[in-house]
Amino acid sequence: MAATARGSVREIRAADVEAAGLAPADAASFLAALRSAAASSSSDAAATWEAVAAAGLLRPEHPHALHQLVYYSVYAAWDRASRGPPPYWFPSPTGCKQTNLGRVMEENGPKLLGSSYEDPISSFNLFHKFSVENQEAYWKLVLNTLSVKFQREPKSILDTSDESKKGGTWFQGAVLNIAECCLLPWPSQNRTDDSTAIVWRDEGLDDYPVNRMSLKELRTQVMTVAHALDTMFQKGDRIAIDMPMTCNAVIVYLAIILGGFVVVSIADSFAPQEIGTRMRVSDAKAIFTQDFIIRGMKKFPLYSRVMEGTSSKAIVIPATGDCLGVTPRDGDISWKDFLSRAAGRPSMYPPVYQSADALINILFSSGTTGDPKAIPWTQLCPIRCGADTWAHLDVRPQDIGCWPTNLGWVMGPIMVFSSFLSGATLALYHGSPLGRGFCKFVQDARVNVLGTVPSLVKSWKTGNLTKGLDWTKIRVLATTGEASDIDDNLWLSSRACYKPIVECCGGTELASSYIQGSLLQPQAFGAFSGASMSTGFVILDEQGSPYPDDLPCAGEVGLFPLYFGASDRLLNADHNKVYFDGMPIYRGRQLRRHGDIIQRTVGGYYIVQGRADDTMNLGGIKTSSVEIERVCNRADEGLLETAAVSIKPSGGGPEQLAILAVLKDRTAPYDANLLKSKFQRAIQRNLNPLFKVSYVKIVPVFPRTASNKLLRRVLRDQLNQELANRSKL
């Protein structure tokens, strides 16, 4: 920390405030106001921090060292072991009733919960329990808030009569087109054709006004693309998207679904081999891509990677302007020529209506066999996306939501559907989110719901990239993808006058987060305040027995199987084997595997401690040890085998990649740094350039089971202990 914390906030002196960056005159007045705010509260640290935050003494323009001084001094004597993580944000008795969930609870709580209902804060846990135990009633309430239009209403919300379907049958008999639902005016959300659907800006044009696209303009462009698709493909064909999340990418995404085709999501960071794998596994007929990716005003090739990875037809969109910077190969076509195929067709497009369980999108998650798991999304998944962000991020009509991501990762589709089904505006920055240009876009676009990943926050904080910018329009922050750093989140929340950061943790196969923060509960940095609405889970001990729900503990999470929006099949793996085999029965139903080890703390917060299997999380991207080892084993002829594990920094924060190696000649001297460079190049070239090798160690032999299975968990624990011991020296 840049400032030394005192034993309590009452021990802070003027010299401390000056050392934290305030001028002497300002330091004196600040200290007087701080002492006044602290004196107005009880001696409890949480009450003191609540009073200080509510007083607005700490401003975004203050040096981060000052925020550190006050926050860490307030909580200097806080005992996490006996009290859990210290809260930094508290719901207000009046504000809670203005949230989406709070309004629904006020309207329906007395009827559903009877005399037990008090208010949205006091009755939150009770209402959450109701949502788990009464799924049909809860989802009827939520459907009324989203712009979901059925061509044929469902016969039932949930049918559990078919015992072979462990997750139940949802919305049986329902017929709709979920892309159409995103494009329609919706009176209850005050959404009209003139409402702004997308606001965006191109990198490098940071001093120009932001661009806006109305709902009518979006719908028109989506229909044009859908018409063009009809000239080239058969209904049900699978069509990939491999490009940054731009306006055109969103238009193509919605058009594919509107036209009754299936999106295949591929992240734009993948190497050619990984692109080819996903095209093969999904049986994609074609791929939309860009000629280049623009990042930091530099051009990085994308179309060339696509050409190397697949021979399927490519539709190539220019990264900037109207003209391509590449020459399409034979059989591929430019965006301009593709759109011309819609000429002469009607302005309107008839959506293809399908059952609620119809396939609309294929996404990928890491497997342990080398090939990524191909996860099919149905029309139920977008509804789950919209419902979660409505309930937990409190996304409202006319909100402006921004979350730097990609359609190749689960957050891309989540952002599309969460915005449009809630009547909110989607904010897109066509460029790198790592620079000040993105931070200025957040200000200029008047973003009020901002999603992040921890590595982004660290970059913004390190570069002080929000200096001089106004982020006070932000009402809710969110983060996902990897473990959060407490001090980075302190910085992030302080940029928006200490607005809440909703922590989210879930999976592609869930189309949602299973644990999240809530605006009806106090929030603590780096912790989750509970299960998502309608989601139930238990924490299992080493024998597979559930711990009591109110007991602080740590173990593998077991999800209740009746989980709306979760997958019920995989395209290239045995769904039952992956998610259910070996899981215990709980209350008459087999629990669903997710793979996380989570801790329930004193105070009822949750902290994700890692994966129960060999999947790791690198920079917000889940990958398997097998995928990395497959690449690293070929990096040097002297290697016998490698093992990839994730390690946690001693100071907290995102997981780091460590690779252990066994040499063919164990007596030969070898430079670990040279090996590290070779591993890094191999991973960048063949897997993902975003993965960084942090540590390499050469060992004589790997620990294995009697059946010769590599014990990566043993290696991980040994390495974490070794690094922890080093940090103490």
HUSUL-V677828 format. One record per backbone hydrogen bond with DSSP energy under -1.0 kcal/mol. CO is the residue of the C=O (numbers start at 1). NH is the residue of the N-H. E is the energy in kcal/mol with one decimal. If there is no record, write none. Layout:
BEGIN
CO:NH:E / CO:NH:E
END
This chain:
BEGIN
8:11:-1.4 / 9:12:-1.2 / 13:17:-1.8 / 14:18:-2.5 / 15:19:-2.3 / 16:20:-1.3 / 17:22:-1.7 / 18:21:-1.7 / 23:27:-3.1 / 24:28:-1.9 / 25:29:-1.4 / 26:30:-2.5 / 27:31:-2.5 / 28:32:-1.9 / 29:33:-2.1 / 30:34:-2.6 / 31:35:-2.6 / 32:36:-1.9 / 33:37:-2.3 / 34:38:-2.5 / 35:39:-2.3 / 36:40:-1.2 / 38:41:-1.1 / 44:48:-2.2 / 45:49:-2.8 / 46:50:-2.4 / 47:51:-2.1 / 48:52:-2.6 / 49:53:-3.0 / 50:54:-2.3 / 51:55:-1.7 / 52:57:-1.1 / 53:56:-1.1 / 59:62:-1.6 / 63:66:-1.2 / 63:67:-1.3 / 64:68:-2.7 / 65:69:-2.4 / 66:70:-2.3 / 67:71:-2.6 / 68:72:-2.5 / 69:73:-1.3 / 70:74:-2.6 / 71:75:-1.9 / 73:76:-1.2 / 75:78:-1.3 / 79:83:-2.1 / 80:84:-2.3 / 89:523:-2.0 / 92:96:-2.4 / 95:98:-1.5 / 99:103:-2.6 / 100:104:-1.8 / 101:105:-2.5 / 102:106:-2.5 / 103:107:-2.1 / 104:108:-2.3 / 105:109:-3.1 / 108:112:-2.8 / 109:113:-3.4 / 113:116:-1.3 / 114:117:-1.6 / 119:123:-2.7 / 121:124:-1.0 / 123:127:-2.5 / 124:128:-2.8 / 125:129:-2.2 / 126:130:-1.9 / 127:131:-2.2 / 128:132:-1.6 / 129:133:-2.3 / 130:134:-2.1 / 134:138:-2.3 / 135:139:-2.8 / 136:140:-1.6 / 137:141:-1.5 / 138:142:-2.0 / 139:143:-2.3 / 140:144:-1.1 / 142:145:-2.0 / 146:148:-1.9 / 152:175:-1.9 / 157:171:-2.1 / 159:169:-2.5 / 161:163:-1.0 / 162:165:-1.6 / 164:166:-1.0 / 165:168:-1.9 / 169:159:-2.7 / 171:174:-2.0 / 172:155:-3.5 / 174:356:-1.6 / 175:151:-2.9 / 175:152:-1.7 / 176:354:-2.4 / 177:181:-1.5 / 180:183:-1.6 / 186:189:-1.8 / 186:191:-2.1 / 187:190:-2.0 / 191:186:-1.7 / 192:195:-1.4 / 193:216:-2.3 / 195:215:-2.3 / 197:426:-2.7 / 198:213:-2.5 / 199:428:-2.5 / 200:211:-3.3 / 201:430:-2.9 / 202:205:-1.9 / 205:208:-1.6 / 211:200:-2.1 / 213:197:-2.7 / 213:198:-1.8 / 214:218:-2.5 / 215:219:-2.6 / 216:220:-2.5 / 217:221:-2.2 / 218:222:-2.5 / 219:223:-2.3 / 220:224:-1.9 / 221:225:-2.0 / 222:226:-2.3 / 223:227:-2.4 / 224:228:-2.0 / 225:229:-2.4 / 226:230:-1.8 / 229:232:-1.7 / 229:233:-2.2 / 234:237:-2.4 / 237:262:-2.4 / 238:285:-3.3 / 239:264:-2.1 / 240:288:-2.9 / 241:266:-2.1 / 244:246:-1.9 / 246:250:-2.1 / 247:251:-2.4 / 248:252:-2.7 / 249:253:-2.5 / 250:254:-2.4 / 251:255:-2.3 / 252:256:-2.5 / 253:257:-1.4 / 254:258:-2.9 / 255:259:-2.2 / 256:261:-2.7 / 257:260:-1.5 / 258:352:-2.2 / 260:236:-1.5 / 262:239:-3.1 / 263:362:-3.1 / 264:241:-2.4 / 267:270:-1.3 / 271:275:-2.0 / 272:276:-2.7 / 273:277:-2.1 / 274:278:-1.9 / 275:279:-2.1 / 276:280:-2.4 / 277:281:-2.9 / 278:282:-1.8 / 279:284:-1.7 / 286:240:-2.9 / 287:315:-2.4 / 288:242:-3.0 / 289:317:-2.9 / 291:302:-1.6 / 291:303:-1.3 / 293:300:-2.4 / 295:298:-1.6 / 298:295:-2.4 / 300:293:-2.8 / 302:306:-2.1 / 303:307:-2.8 / 304:308:-1.9 / 305:309:-1.8 / 306:310:-2.2 / 313:287:-2.2 / 314:333:-2.2 / 315:289:-2.4 / 316:335:-2.1 / 317:291:-1.8 / 329:332:-2.0 / 333:316:-2.6 / 334:338:-2.3 / 335:339:-2.6 / 336:340:-1.6 / 338:341:-1.3 / 339:342:-1.9 / 340:343:-1.4 / 342:345:-1.8 / 354:176:-2.6 / 355:358:-1.9 / 360:263:-2.6 / 361:377:-3.7 / 362:265:-2.6 / 363:375:-3.3 / 365:373:-3.1 / 373:365:-2.0 / 374:571:-2.3 / 375:363:-2.6 / 377:360:-3.0 / 377:361:-1.5 / 380:384:-1.9 / 381:385:-2.4 / 382:386:-2.7 / 383:387:-2.4 / 384:388:-2.5 / 385:389:-2.0 / 386:390:-2.0 / 387:391:-2.2 / 388:392:-3.1 / 389:395:-1.9 / 396:399:-2.1 / 399:425:-3.5 / 400:448:-2.0 / 400:449:-1.7 / 401:427:-2.9 / 402:451:-3.1 / 406:409:-1.8 / 409:412:-1.8 / 410:414:-1.9 / 411:415:-2.3 / 412:416:-2.0 / 413:417:-2.4 / 414:418:-2.7 / 415:419:-2.0 / 416:420:-2.2 / 417:421:-2.3 / 419:424:-2.8 / 421:147:-2.1 / 423:398:-2.5 / 425:401:-2.8 / 426:199:-2.2 / 428:201:-1.3 / 429:431:-1.8 / 430:203:-2.5 / 435:439:-1.2 / 436:440:-2.6 / 437:441:-1.8 / 438:442:-2.1 / 439:443:-1.3 / 440:444:-3.0 / 441:445:-3.0 / 442:447:-2.0 / 443:446:-1.1 / 448:475:-2.8 / 448:476:-1.8 / 449:402:-2.5 / 450:478:-1.9 / 452:480:-1.4 / 453:456:-1.2 / 453:457:-1.6 / 454:458:-2.4 / 455:459:-1.6 / 456:460:-2.5 / 457:461:-2.7 / 458:462:-2.8 / 459:463:-2.0 / 460:465:-2.3 / 464:467:-1.4 / 466:469:-2.6 / 471:474:-1.4 / 476:450:-2.0 / 477:502:-3.2 / 478:452:-1.7 / 479:504:-2.2 / 485:489:-2.3 / 486:490:-2.1 / 487:491:-2.1 / 488:492:-2.4 / 489:493:-2.8 / 490:494:-1.9 / 491:495:-1.3 / 493:496:-1.1 / 493:498:-2.1 / 494:497:-1.4 / 500:477:-2.6 / 502:479:-2.0 / 503:517:-1.1 / 505:514:-1.9 / 505:515:-1.7 / 507:510:-1.2 / 507:512:-1.1 / 509:567:-2.8 / 512:507:-1.9 / 514:532:-2.3 / 515:505:-2.0 / 516:530:-1.3 / 518:521:-1.4 / 523:88:-2.9 / 523:89:-1.5 / 524:527:-1.6 / 528:606:-2.5 / 530:516:-2.6 / 532:535:-2.2 / 536:560:-3.2 / 538:558:-2.9 / 539:547:-2.9 / 541:544:-2.2 / 545:541:-2.9 / 548:551:-1.8 / 553:600:-3.0 / 555:598:-2.6 / 556:540:-3.1 / 558:538:-2.2 / 559:592:-3.3 / 561:563:-2.1 / 563:566:-1.9 / 574:578:-2.4 / 575:579:-2.5 / 576:580:-2.2 / 576:581:-2.5 / 579:593:-3.9 / 580:583:-2.5 / 584:591:-2.6 / 586:589:-1.6 / 589:586:-3.3 / 592:559:-2.7 / 595:612:-4.9 / 596:557:-2.4 / 597:609:-3.3 / 598:555:-2.0 / 599:607:-2.2 / 600:553:-1.4 / 601:604:-1.9 / 605:601:-2.7 / 606:528:-2.8 / 607:599:-2.9 / 610:597:-2.9 / 614:625:-1.6 / 616:623:-2.6 / 618:621:-1.5 / 621:618:-2.8 / 623:616:-3.3 / 624:628:-1.5 / 625:629:-2.9 / 626:630:-2.4 / 627:631:-1.1 / 628:632:-2.6 / 629:633:-2.6 / 631:634:-1.0 / 632:635:-1.9 / 636:639:-1.6 / 638:664:-2.7 / 641:662:-2.6 / 643:660:-2.8 / 645:658:-2.9 / 647:656:-2.7 / 649:652:-1.9 / 656:647:-2.6 / 657:694:-2.5 / 657:695:-1.4 / 658:645:-2.6 / 659:697:-1.9 / 660:643:-2.4 / 661:699:-2.7 / 662:640:-3.1 / 662:641:-1.6 / 665:668:-1.2 / 671:675:-1.9 / 672:676:-2.3 / 673:677:-1.9 / 674:678:-2.0 / 675:679:-2.7 / 676:680:-2.5 / 677:681:-2.3 / 678:682:-2.3 / 679:683:-2.6 / 680:684:-2.4 / 681:685:-2.3 / 682:686:-2.5 / 683:687:-2.3 / 683:688:-1.5 / 687:271:-1.4 / 688:691:-1.6 / 695:659:-2.6 / 697:661:-2.3 / 703:711:-2.3 / 705:708:-1.9 / 709:705:-2.2 / 710:712:-1.4 / 711:715:-1.6 / 712:716:-3.0 / 713:717:-2.5 / 714:718:-2.5 / 715:719:-2.5 / 716:720:-2.7 / 717:721:-2.1 / 718:722:-2.3 / 719:723:-2.6 / 720:724:-2.1 / 721:725:-2.3 / 722:726:-1.9 / 723:727:-1.9 / 726:729:-1.3
END
